[in-house]
C-alpha cells in the first residue's frame, strides 16, 4: 500500500508551486557554494579534518538526487545544512583562537547514547541535577558558537 502524501498547509502548497517559477535556480544544493557561504558567515575557513570536506559533495548530491524534496523542503534543507557547517567553522575558529582549550583536561566525561524512547532524555535530566556535573542545554548543542559563558548559564 503506497504511503499517503504528506500534509501540507495551503501556504506550503503555494510556495512549492510558486517558488520554482520565481527562483528557478534557487535553492541550490551545490556543496561548494553552501560551504563558502557558511565559512563567510562564521568568519573562518578552518574546517578541521579535510576528509570531512571530501565527502560533502557526495552527501549533497545524494540529497539533491534521491531525497525528492519539494521546493520548500530544499530551502529548509539548504538552510539547515548551511547552519550545521557554519557551526563547525565557528567551533574550529574558536578552537584555533584558544589553543589552551585543547590542552584542558576532561576528567571522566559521561556520554549517554541510546535508541529513541529508551529513557536517554530522563537519564540526561537526572544526571543534570547533580551539581558536580554540567549537562549541556539544548541550545548549546544546537548553537555551539559562540560558546556559552559561565556567568550567564542560568539566564541564557
Chimera marker file (.cmm) of the C-alpha trace (Angstrom):
<marker_set name="trace">
<marker id="1" x="0.000" y="0.000" z="0.000" r="1" g="1" b="0" radius="0.5"/>
<marker id="2" x="1.577" y="3.334" z="-1.011" r="1" g="1" b="0" radius="0.5"/>
<marker id="3" x="2.187" y="5.920" z="1.651" r="1" g="1" b="0" radius="0.5"/>
<marker id="4" x="-0.227" y="8.830" z="1.856" r="1" g="1" b="0" radius="0.5"/>
<marker id="5" x="1.166" y="12.142" z="0.598" r="1" g="1" b="0" radius="0.5"/>
<marker id="6" x="2.403" y="14.388" z="3.402" r="1" g="1" b="0" radius="0.5"/>
<marker id="7" x="0.013" y="17.008" z="4.718" r="1" g="1" b="0" radius="0.5"/>
<marker id="8" x="0.971" y="20.477" z="3.558" r="1" g="1" b="0" radius="0.5"/>
<marker id="9" x="-0.742" y="23.700" z="4.515" r="1" g="1" b="0" radius="0.5"/>
<marker id="10" x="-2.130" y="25.922" z="1.801" r="1" g="1" b="0" radius="0.5"/>
<marker id="11" x="0.801" y="28.327" z="2.269" r="1" g="1" b="0" radius="0.5"/>
<marker id="12" x="3.267" y="25.491" z="1.778" r="1" g="1" b="0" radius="0.5"/>
<marker id="13" x="1.469" y="24.301" z="-1.355" r="1" g="1" b="0" radius="0.5"/>
<marker id="14" x="1.506" y="27.826" z="-2.821" r="1" g="1" b="0" radius="0.5"/>
<marker id="15" x="5.204" y="28.273" z="-2.020" r="1" g="1" b="0" radius="0.5"/>
<marker id="16" x="6.046" y="24.908" z="-3.559" r="1" g="1" b="0" radius="0.5"/>
<marker id="17" x="4.215" y="25.890" z="-6.752" r="1" g="1" b="0" radius="0.5"/>
<marker id="18" x="5.425" y="29.488" z="-6.987" r="1" g="1" b="0" radius="0.5"/>
<marker id="19" x="8.991" y="29.047" z="-5.713" r="1" g="1" b="0" radius="0.5"/>
<marker id="20" x="10.386" y="27.361" z="-8.818" r="1" g="1" b="0" radius="0.5"/>
<marker id="21" x="8.735" y="29.979" z="-11.030" r="1" g="1" b="0" radius="0.5"/>
<marker id="22" x="10.107" y="32.927" z="-9.040" r="1" g="1" b="0" radius="0.5"/>
<marker id="23" x="13.540" y="31.475" z="-8.301" r="1" g="1" b="0" radius="0.5"/>
<marker id="24" x="14.217" y="28.592" z="-10.712" r="1" g="1" b="0" radius="0.5"/>
<marker id="25" x="17.917" y="28.286" z="-9.828" r="1" g="1" b="0" radius="0.5"/>
<marker id="26" x="17.414" y="28.571" z="-6.105" r="1" g="1" b="0" radius="0.5"/>
<marker id="27" x="17.765" y="26.908" z="-3.701" r="1" g="1" b="0" radius="0.5"/>
<marker id="28" x="20.964" y="25.393" z="-4.940" r="1" g="1" b="0" radius="0.5"/>
<marker id="29" x="22.287" y="22.376" z="-3.081" r="1" g="1" b="0" radius="0.5"/>
<marker id="30" x="25.758" y="22.907" z="-4.527" r="1" g="1" b="0" radius="0.5"/>
<marker id="31" x="28.151" y="21.886" z="-1.749" r="1" g="1" b="0" radius="0.5"/>
<marker id="32" x="30.891" y="24.367" z="-2.709" r="1" g="1" b="0" radius="0.5"/>
<marker id="33" x="28.526" y="27.334" z="-2.605" r="1" g="1" b="0" radius="0.5"/>
<marker id="34" x="26.999" y="26.298" z="0.722" r="1" g="1" b="0" radius="0.5"/>
<marker id="35" x="30.417" y="25.652" z="2.295" r="1" g="1" b="0" radius="0.5"/>
<marker id="36" x="31.666" y="29.071" z="1.121" r="1" g="1" b="0" radius="0.5"/>
<marker id="37" x="28.545" y="30.788" z="2.489" r="1" g="1" b="0" radius="0.5"/>
<marker id="38" x="28.923" y="29.012" z="5.841" r="1" g="1" b="0" radius="0.5"/>
<marker id="39" x="32.624" y="29.914" z="6.068" r="1" g="1" b="0" radius="0.5"/>
<marker id="40" x="31.857" y="33.541" z="5.255" r="1" g="1" b="0" radius="0.5"/>
<marker id="41" x="29.091" y="33.678" z="7.887" r="1" g="1" b="0" radius="0.5"/>
<marker id="42" x="31.348" y="32.067" z="10.516" r="1" g="1" b="0" radius="0.5"/>
<marker id="43" x="34.296" y="34.307" z="9.669" r="1" g="1" b="0" radius="0.5"/>
<marker id="44" x="36.626" y="31.340" z="9.259" r="1" g="1" b="0" radius="0.5"/>
<marker id="45" x="37.754" y="28.819" z="6.699" r="1" g="1" b="0" radius="0.5"/>
<marker id="46" x="39.155" y="26.373" z="9.279" r="1" g="1" b="0" radius="0.5"/>
<marker id="47" x="37.103" y="23.210" z="8.947" r="1" g="1" b="0" radius="0.5"/>
<marker id="48" x="39.087" y="20.552" z="10.771" r="1" g="1" b="0" radius="0.5"/>
<marker id="49" x="39.641" y="17.170" z="9.161" r="1" g="1" b="0" radius="0.5"/>
<marker id="50" x="39.855" y="17.617" z="5.349" r="1" g="1" b="0" radius="0.5"/>
<marker id="51" x="38.279" y="14.182" z="4.805" r="1" g="1" b="0" radius="0.5"/>
<marker id="52" x="35.018" y="15.679" z="6.036" r="1" g="1" b="0" radius="0.5"/>
<marker id="53" x="35.048" y="18.185" z="3.177" r="1" g="1" b="0" radius="0.5"/>
<marker id="54" x="35.841" y="15.462" z="0.649" r="1" g="1" b="0" radius="0.5"/>
<marker id="55" x="32.635" y="13.590" z="1.479" r="1" g="1" b="0" radius="0.5"/>
<marker id="56" x="30.334" y="16.618" z="1.399" r="1" g="1" b="0" radius="0.5"/>
<marker id="57" x="29.783" y="16.727" z="-2.387" r="1" g="1" b="0" radius="0.5"/>
<marker id="58" x="28.651" y="13.086" z="-2.303" r="1" g="1" b="0" radius="0.5"/>
<marker id="59" x="26.260" y="13.788" z="0.560" r="1" g="1" b="0" radius="0.5"/>
<marker id="60" x="24.830" y="16.942" z="-1.042" r="1" g="1" b="0" radius="0.5"/>
<marker id="61" x="24.468" y="15.205" z="-4.408" r="1" g="1" b="0" radius="0.5"/>
<marker id="62" x="22.583" y="12.333" z="-2.768" r="1" g="1" b="0" radius="0.5"/>
<marker id="63" x="20.179" y="14.792" z="-1.139" r="1" g="1" b="0" radius="0.5"/>
<marker id="64" x="19.723" y="16.589" z="-4.444" r="1" g="1" b="0" radius="0.5"/>
<marker id="65" x="19.036" y="13.427" z="-6.461" r="1" g="1" b="0" radius="0.5"/>
<marker id="66" x="17.446" y="10.999" z="-4.013" r="1" g="1" b="0" radius="0.5"/>
<marker id="67" x="15.505" y="12.899" z="-1.346" r="1" g="1" b="0" radius="0.5"/>
<marker id="68" x="12.692" y="14.020" z="-3.672" r="1" g="1" b="0" radius="0.5"/>
<marker id="69" x="12.357" y="17.292" z="-1.764" r="1" g="1" b="0" radius="0.5"/>
<marker id="70" x="9.741" y="19.882" z="-2.552" r="1" g="1" b="0" radius="0.5"/>
<marker id="71" x="10.914" y="23.433" z="-3.306" r="1" g="1" b="0" radius="0.5"/>
<marker id="72" x="10.277" y="24.463" z="0.303" r="1" g="1" b="0" radius="0.5"/>
<marker id="73" x="11.978" y="21.277" z="1.514" r="1" g="1" b="0" radius="0.5"/>
<marker id="74" x="15.059" y="22.236" z="-0.497" r="1" g="1" b="0" radius="0.5"/>
<marker id="75" x="15.039" y="25.715" z="1.059" r="1" g="1" b="0" radius="0.5"/>
<marker id="76" x="14.801" y="24.276" z="4.569" r="1" g="1" b="0" radius="0.5"/>
<marker id="77" x="17.412" y="21.598" z="3.892" r="1" g="1" b="0" radius="0.5"/>
<marker id="78" x="19.831" y="24.156" z="2.452" r="1" g="1" b="0" radius="0.5"/>
<marker id="79" x="19.416" y="26.452" z="5.453" r="1" g="1" b="0" radius="0.5"/>
<marker id="80" x="19.866" y="23.593" z="7.920" r="1" g="1" b="0" radius="0.5"/>
<marker id="81" x="22.989" y="22.279" z="6.201" r="1" g="1" b="0" radius="0.5"/>
<marker id="82" x="24.463" y="25.771" z="5.985" r="1" g="1" b="0" radius="0.5"/>
<marker id="83" x="23.783" y="26.275" z="9.703" r="1" g="1" b="0" radius="0.5"/>
<marker id="84" x="25.444" y="22.981" z="10.634" r="1" g="1" b="0" radius="0.5"/>
<marker id="85" x="28.501" y="23.844" z="8.553" r="1" g="1" b="0" radius="0.5"/>
<marker id="86" x="28.613" y="27.361" z="9.995" r="1" g="1" b="0" radius="0.5"/>
<marker id="87" x="28.619" y="25.840" z="13.492" r="1" g="1" b="0" radius="0.5"/>
<marker id="88" x="31.529" y="23.599" z="12.541" r="1" g="1" b="0" radius="0.5"/>
<marker id="89" x="33.532" y="26.510" z="11.106" r="1" g="1" b="0" radius="0.5"/>
<marker id="90" x="32.785" y="28.558" z="14.223" r="1" g="1" b="0" radius="0.5"/>
<marker id="91" x="33.854" y="25.819" z="16.629" r="1" g="1" b="0" radius="0.5"/>
<marker id="92" x="37.159" y="25.349" z="14.796" r="1" g="1" b="0" radius="0.5"/>
<marker id="93" x="37.663" y="29.129" z="14.665" r="1" g="1" b="0" radius="0.5"/>
<marker id="94" x="37.172" y="29.308" z="18.438" r="1" g="1" b="0" radius="0.5"/>
<marker id="95" x="39.470" y="26.328" z="18.949" r="1" g="1" b="0" radius="0.5"/>
<marker id="96" x="42.232" y="27.973" z="16.873" r="1" g="1" b="0" radius="0.5"/>
<marker id="97" x="41.845" y="31.230" z="18.813" r="1" g="1" b="0" radius="0.5"/>
<marker id="98" x="42.044" y="29.387" z="22.153" r="1" g="1" b="0" radius="0.5"/>
<marker id="99" x="44.583" y="26.533" z="21.862" r="1" g="1" b="0" radius="0.5"/>
<marker id="100" x="44.571" y="26.162" z="25.635" r="1" g="1" b="0" radius="0.5"/>
<marker id="101" x="41.152" y="24.508" z="25.334" r="1" g="1" b="0" radius="0.5"/>
<marker id="102" x="42.680" y="21.512" z="23.587" r="1" g="1" b="0" radius="0.5"/>
<marker id="103" x="45.120" y="21.035" z="26.463" r="1" g="1" b="0" radius="0.5"/>
<marker id="104" x="42.434" y="21.356" z="29.164" r="1" g="1" b="0" radius="0.5"/>
<marker id="105" x="41.833" y="18.034" z="30.892" r="1" g="1" b="0" radius="0.5"/>
<marker id="106" x="38.394" y="16.478" z="30.609" r="1" g="1" b="0" radius="0.5"/>
<marker id="107" x="38.004" y="14.163" z="33.547" r="1" g="1" b="0" radius="0.5"/>
<marker id="108" x="35.623" y="11.252" z="33.330" r="1" g="1" b="0" radius="0.5"/>
<marker id="109" x="33.133" y="12.505" z="30.743" r="1" g="1" b="0" radius="0.5"/>
<marker id="110" x="29.716" y="10.895" z="30.697" r="1" g="1" b="0" radius="0.5"/>
<marker id="111" x="28.142" y="10.001" z="27.353" r="1" g="1" b="0" radius="0.5"/>
<marker id="112" x="24.526" y="8.980" z="27.003" r="1" g="1" b="0" radius="0.5"/>
<marker id="113" x="23.656" y="7.040" z="23.874" r="1" g="1" b="0" radius="0.5"/>
<marker id="114" x="20.612" y="5.019" z="23.027" r="1" g="1" b="0" radius="0.5"/>
<marker id="115" x="17.702" y="4.483" z="20.737" r="1" g="1" b="0" radius="0.5"/>
<marker id="116" x="14.723" y="6.850" z="20.854" r="1" g="1" b="0" radius="0.5"/>
<marker id="117" x="12.130" y="6.255" z="23.566" r="1" g="1" b="0" radius="0.5"/>
<marker id="118" x="14.512" y="4.240" z="25.768" r="1" g="1" b="0" radius="0.5"/>
<marker id="119" x="14.988" y="6.709" z="28.626" r="1" g="1" b="0" radius="0.5"/>
<marker id="120" x="18.025" y="8.644" z="27.422" r="1" g="1" b="0" radius="0.5"/>
<marker id="121" x="16.366" y="12.024" z="27.970" r="1" g="1" b="0" radius="0.5"/>
<marker id="122" x="15.263" y="11.213" z="31.504" r="1" g="1" b="0" radius="0.5"/>
<marker id="123" x="18.754" y="9.895" z="32.285" r="1" g="1" b="0" radius="0.5"/>
<marker id="124" x="20.248" y="13.118" z="30.884" r="1" g="1" b="0" radius="0.5"/>
<marker id="125" x="17.874" y="15.190" z="33.019" r="1" g="1" b="0" radius="0.5"/>
<marker id="126" x="18.621" y="13.089" z="36.098" r="1" g="1" b="0" radius="0.5"/>
<marker id="127" x="22.401" y="13.431" z="35.718" r="1" g="1" b="0" radius="0.5"/>
<marker id="128" x="21.992" y="17.170" z="35.083" r="1" g="1" b="0" radius="0.5"/>
<marker id="129" x="20.555" y="17.532" z="38.598" r="1" g="1" b="0" radius="0.5"/>
<marker id="130" x="23.937" y="16.659" z="40.118" r="1" g="1" b="0" radius="0.5"/>
<marker id="131" x="25.811" y="19.903" z="40.892" r="1" g="1" b="0" radius="0.5"/>
<marker id="132" x="29.116" y="18.104" z="40.278" r="1" g="1" b="0" radius="0.5"/>
<marker id="133" x="28.151" y="17.625" z="36.629" r="1" g="1" b="0" radius="0.5"/>
<marker id="134" x="27.114" y="20.085" z="33.972" r="1" g="1" b="0" radius="0.5"/>
<marker id="135" x="24.884" y="18.835" z="31.200" r="1" g="1" b="0" radius="0.5"/>
<marker id="136" x="24.703" y="20.908" z="28.015" r="1" g="1" b="0" radius="0.5"/>
<marker id="137" x="21.462" y="22.730" z="27.385" r="1" g="1" b="0" radius="0.5"/>
<marker id="138" x="19.633" y="22.025" z="24.130" r="1" g="1" b="0" radius="0.5"/>
<marker id="139" x="20.512" y="25.423" z="22.629" r="1" g="1" b="0" radius="0.5"/>
<marker id="140" x="24.205" y="24.918" z="23.456" r="1" g="1" b="0" radius="0.5"/>
<marker id="141" x="24.245" y="21.695" z="21.470" r="1" g="1" b="0" radius="0.5"/>
<marker id="142" x="22.339" y="23.229" z="18.557" r="1" g="1" b="0" radius="0.5"/>
<marker id="143" x="24.305" y="26.504" z="18.508" r="1" g="1" b="0" radius="0.5"/>
<marker id="144" x="27.779" y="25.824" z="19.961" r="1" g="1" b="0" radius="0.5"/>
<marker id="145" x="29.297" y="29.004" z="18.551" r="1" g="1" b="0" radius="0.5"/>
<marker id="146" x="29.897" y="31.285" z="20.317" r="1" g="1" b="0" radius="0.5"/>
<marker id="147" x="30.348" y="29.091" z="23.373" r="1" g="1" b="0" radius="0.5"/>
<marker id="148" x="28.249" y="29.942" z="26.427" r="1" g="1" b="0" radius="0.5"/>
<marker id="149" x="29.750" y="31.996" z="29.224" r="1" g="1" b="0" radius="0.5"/>
<marker id="150" x="29.620" y="30.506" z="32.720" r="1" g="1" b="0" radius="0.5"/>
<marker id="151" x="28.400" y="33.823" z="34.162" r="1" g="1" b="0" radius="0.5"/>
<marker id="152" x="25.208" y="33.607" z="32.102" r="1" g="1" b="0" radius="0.5"/>
<marker id="153" x="24.409" y="29.873" z="32.308" r="1" g="1" b="0" radius="0.5"/>
<marker id="154" x="21.278" y="30.487" z="34.368" r="1" g="1" b="0" radius="0.5"/>
<marker id="155" x="19.837" y="33.199" z="32.137" r="1" g="1" b="0" radius="0.5"/>
<marker id="156" x="20.767" y="32.028" z="28.634" r="1" g="1" b="0" radius="0.5"/>
<link id1="1" id2="2" r="1" g="1" b="0" radius="0.2"/>
<link id1="2" id2="3" r="1" g="1" b="0" radius="0.2"/>
<link id1="3" id2="4" r="1" g="1" b="0" radius="0.2"/>
<link id1="4" id2="5" r="1" g="1" b="0" radius="0.2"/>
<link id1="5" id2="6" r="1" g="1" b="0" radius="0.2"/>
<link id1="6" id2="7" r="1" g="1" b="0" radius="0.2"/>
<link id1="7" id2="8" r="1" g="1" b="0" radius="0.2"/>
<link id1="8" id2="9" r="1" g="1" b="0" radius="0.2"/>
<link id1="9" id2="10" r="1" g="1" b="0" radius="0.2"/>
<link id1="10" id2="11" r="1" g="1" b="0" radius="0.2"/>
<link id1="11" id2="12" r="1" g="1" b="0" radius="0.2"/>
<link id1="12" id2="13" r="1" g="1" b="0" radius="0.2"/>
<link id1="13" id2="14" r="1" g="1" b="0" radius="0.2"/>
<link id1="14" id2="15" r="1" g="1" b="0" radius="0.2"/>
<link id1="15" id2="16" r="1" g="1" b="0" radius="0.2"/>
<link id1="16" id2="17" r="1" g="1" b="0" radius="0.2"/>
<link id1="17" id2="18" r="1" g="1" b="0" radius="0.2"/>
<link id1="18" id2="19" r="1" g="1" b="0" radius="0.2"/>
<link id1="19" id2="20" r="1" g="1" b="0" radius="0.2"/>
<link id1="20" id2="21" r="1" g="1" b="0" radius="0.2"/>
<link id1="21" id2="22" r="1" g="1" b="0" radius="0.2"/>
<link id1="22" id2="23" r="1" g="1" b="0" radius="0.2"/>
<link id1="23" id2="24" r="1" g="1" b="0" radius="0.2"/>
<link id1="24" id2="25" r="1" g="1" b="0" radius="0.2"/>
<link id1="25" id2="26" r="1" g="1" b="0" radius="0.2"/>
<link id1="26" id2="27" r="1" g="1" b="0" radius="0.2"/>
<link id1="27" id2="28" r="1" g="1" b="0" radius="0.2"/>
<link id1="28" id2="29" r="1" g="1" b="0" radius="0.2"/>
<link id1="29" id2="30" r="1" g="1" b="0" radius="0.2"/>
<link id1="30" id2="31" r="1" g="1" b="0" radius="0.2"/>
<link id1="31" id2="32" r="1" g="1" b="0" radius="0.2"/>
<link id1="32" id2="33" r="1" g="1" b="0" radius="0.2"/>
<link id1="33" id2="34" r="1" g="1" b="0" radius="0.2"/>
<link id1="34" id2="35" r="1" g="1" b="0" radius="0.2"/>
<link id1="35" id2="36" r="1" g="1" b="0" radius="0.2"/>
<link id1="36" id2="37" r="1" g="1" b="0" radius="0.2"/>
<link id1="37" id2="38" r="1" g="1" b="0" radius="0.2"/>
<link id1="38" id2="39" r="1" g="1" b="0" radius="0.2"/>
<link id1="39" id2="40" r="1" g="1" b="0" radius="0.2"/>
<link id1="40" id2="41" r="1" g="1" b="0" radius="0.2"/>
<link id1="41" id2="42" r="1" g="1" b="0" radius="0.2"/>
<link id1="42" id2="43" r="1" g="1" b="0" radius="0.2"/>
<link id1="43" id2="44" r="1" g="1" b="0" radius="0.2"/>
<link id1="44" id2="45" r="1" g="1" b="0" radius="0.2"/>
<link id1="45" id2="46" r="1" g="1" b="0" radius="0.2"/>
<link id1="46" id2="47" r="1" g="1" b="0" radius="0.2"/>
<link id1="47" id2="48" r="1" g="1" b="0" radius="0.2"/>
<link id1="48" id2="49" r="1" g="1" b="0" radius="0.2"/>
<link id1="49" id2="50" r="1" g="1" b="0" radius="0.2"/>
<link id1="50" id2="51" r="1" g="1" b="0" radius="0.2"/>
<link id1="51" id2="52" r="1" g="1" b="0" radius="0.2"/>
<link id1="52" id2="53" r="1" g="1" b="0" radius="0.2"/>
<link id1="53" id2="54" r="1" g="1" b="0" radius="0.2"/>
<link id1="54" id2="55" r="1" g="1" b="0" radius="0.2"/>
<link id1="55" id2="56" r="1" g="1" b="0" radius="0.2"/>
<link id1="56" id2="57" r="1" g="1" b="0" radius="0.2"/>
<link id1="57" id2="58" r="1" g="1" b="0" radius="0.2"/>
<link id1="58" id2="59" r="1" g="1" b="0" radius="0.2"/>
<link id1="59" id2="60" r="1" g="1" b="0" radius="0.2"/>
<link id1="60" id2="61" r="1" g="1" b="0" radius="0.2"/>
<link id1="61" id2="62" r="1" g="1" b="0" radius="0.2"/>
<link id1="62" id2="63" r="1" g="1" b="0" radius="0.2"/>
<link id1="63" id2="64" r="1" g="1" b="0" radius="0.2"/>
<link id1="64" id2="65" r="1" g="1" b="0" radius="0.2"/>
<link id1="65" id2="66" r="1" g="1" b="0" radius="0.2"/>
<link id1="66" id2="67" r="1" g="1" b="0" radius="0.2"/>
<link id1="67" id2="68" r="1" g="1" b="0" radius="0.2"/>
<link id1="68" id2="69" r="1" g="1" b="0" radius="0.2"/>
<link id1="69" id2="70" r="1" g="1" b="0" radius="0.2"/>
<link id1="70" id2="71" r="1" g="1" b="0" radius="0.2"/>
<link id1="71" id2="72" r="1" g="1" b="0" radius="0.2"/>
<link id1="72" id2="73" r="1" g="1" b="0" radius="0.2"/>
<link id1="73" id2="74" r="1" g="1" b="0" radius="0.2"/>
<link id1="74" id2="75" r="1" g="1" b="0" radius="0.2"/>
<link id1="75" id2="76" r="1" g="1" b="0" radius="0.2"/>
<link id1="76" id2="77" r="1" g="1" b="0" radius="0.2"/>
<link id1="77" id2="78" r="1" g="1" b="0" radius="0.2"/>
<link id1="78" id2="79" r="1" g="1" b="0" radius="0.2"/>
<link id1="79" id2="80" r="1" g="1" b="0" radius="0.2"/>
<link id1="80" id2="81" r="1" g="1" b="0" radius="0.2"/>
<link id1="81" id2="82" r="1" g="1" b="0" radius="0.2"/>
<link id1="82" id2="83" r="1" g="1" b="0" radius="0.2"/>
<link id1="83" id2="84" r="1" g="1" b="0" radius="0.2"/>
<link id1="84" id2="85" r="1" g="1" b="0" radius="0.2"/>
<link id1="85" id2="86" r="1" g="1" b="0" radius="0.2"/>
<link id1="86" id2="87" r="1" g="1" b="0" radius="0.2"/>
<link id1="87" id2="88" r="1" g="1" b="0" radius="0.2"/>
<link id1="88" id2="89" r="1" g="1" b="0" radius="0.2"/>
<link id1="89" id2="90" r="1" g="1" b="0" radius="0.2"/>
<link id1="90" id2="91" r="1" g="1" b="0" radius="0.2"/>
<link id1="91" id2="92" r="1" g="1" b="0" radius="0.2"/>
<link id1="92" id2="93" r="1" g="1" b="0" radius="0.2"/>
<link id1="93" id2="94" r="1" g="1" b="0" radius="0.2"/>
<link id1="94" id2="95" r="1" g="1" b="0" radius="0.2"/>
<link id1="95" id2="96" r="1" g="1" b="0" radius="0.2"/>
<link id1="96" id2="97" r="1" g="1" b="0" radius="0.2"/>
<link id1="97" id2="98" r="1" g="1" b="0" radius="0.2"/>
<link id1="98" id2="99" r="1" g="1" b="0" radius="0.2"/>
<link id1="99" id2="100" r="1" g="1" b="0" radius="0.2"/>
<link id1="100" id2="101" r="1" g="1" b="0" radius="0.2"/>
<link id1="101" id2="102" r="1" g="1" b="0" radius="0.2"/>
<link id1="102" id2="103" r="1" g="1" b="0" radius="0.2"/>
<link id1="103" id2="104" r="1" g="1" b="0" radius="0.2"/>
<link id1="104" id2="105" r="1" g="1" b="0" radius="0.2"/>
<link id1="105" id2="106" r="1" g="1" b="0" radius="0.2"/>
<link id1="106" id2="107" r="1" g="1" b="0" radius="0.2"/>
<link id1="107" id2="108" r="1" g="1" b="0" radius="0.2"/>
<link id1="108" id2="109" r="1" g="1" b="0" radius="0.2"/>
<link id1="109" id2="110" r="1" g="1" b="0" radius="0.2"/>
<link id1="110" id2="111" r="1" g="1" b="0" radius="0.2"/>
<link id1="111" id2="112" r="1" g="1" b="0" radius="0.2"/>
<link id1="112" id2="113" r="1" g="1" b="0" radius="0.2"/>
<link id1="113" id2="114" r="1" g="1" b="0" radius="0.2"/>
<link id1="114" id2="115" r="1" g="1" b="0" radius="0.2"/>
<link id1="115" id2="116" r="1" g="1" b="0" radius="0.2"/>
<link id1="116" id2="117" r="1" g="1" b="0" radius="0.2"/>
<link id1="117" id2="118" r="1" g="1" b="0" radius="0.2"/>
<link id1="118" id2="119" r="1" g="1" b="0" radius="0.2"/>
<link id1="119" id2="120" r="1" g="1" b="0" radius="0.2"/>
<link id1="120" id2="121" r="1" g="1" b="0" radius="0.2"/>
<link id1="121" id2="122" r="1" g="1" b="0" radius="0.2"/>
<link id1="122" id2="123" r="1" g="1" b="0" radius="0.2"/>
<link id1="123" id2="124" r="1" g="1" b="0" radius="0.2"/>
<link id1="124" id2="125" r="1" g="1" b="0" radius="0.2"/>
<link id1="125" id2="126" r="1" g="1" b="0" radius="0.2"/>
<link id1="126" id2="127" r="1" g="1" b="0" radius="0.2"/>
<link id1="127" id2="128" r="1" g="1" b="0" radius="0.2"/>
<link id1="128" id2="129" r="1" g="1" b="0" radius="0.2"/>
<link id1="129" id2="130" r="1" g="1" b="0" radius="0.2"/>
<link id1="130" id2="131" r="1" g="1" b="0" radius="0.2"/>
<link id1="131" id2="132" r="1" g="1" b="0" radius="0.2"/>
<link id1="132" id2="133" r="1" g="1" b="0" radius="0.2"/>
<link id1="133" id2="134" r="1" g="1" b="0" radius="0.2"/>
<link id1="134" id2="135" r="1" g="1" b="0" radius="0.2"/>
<link id1="135" id2="136" r="1" g="1" b="0" radius="0.2"/>
<link id1="136" id2="137" r="1" g="1" b="0" radius="0.2"/>
<link id1="137" id2="138" r="1" g="1" b="0" radius="0.2"/>
<link id1="138" id2="139" r="1" g="1" b="0" radius="0.2"/>
<link id1="139" id2="140" r="1" g="1" b="0" radius="0.2"/>
<link id1="140" id2="141" r="1" g="1" b="0" radius="0.2"/>
<link id1="141" id2="142" r="1" g="1" b="0" radius="0.2"/>
<link id1="142" id2="143" r="1" g="1" b="0" radius="0.2"/>
<link id1="143" id2="144" r="1" g="1" b="0" radius="0.2"/>
<link id1="144" id2="145" r="1" g="1" b="0" radius="0.2"/>
<link id1="145" id2="146" r="1" g="1" b="0" radius="0.2"/>
<link id1="146" id2="147" r="1" g="1" b="0" radius="0.2"/>
<link id1="147" id2="148" r="1" g="1" b="0" radius="0.2"/>
<link id1="148" id2="149" r="1" g="1" b="0" radius="0.2"/>
<link id1="149" id2="150" r="1" g="1" b="0" radius="0.2"/>
<link id1="150" id2="151" r="1" g="1" b="0" radius="0.2"/>
<link id1="151" id2="152" r="1" g="1" b="0" radius="0.2"/>
<link id1="152" id2="153" r="1" g="1" b="0" radius="0.2"/>
<link id1="153" id2="154" r="1" g="1" b="0" radius="0.2"/>
<link id1="154" id2="155" r="1" g="1" b="0" radius="0.2"/>
<link id1="155" id2="156" r="1" g="1" b="0" radius="0.2"/>
</marker_set>
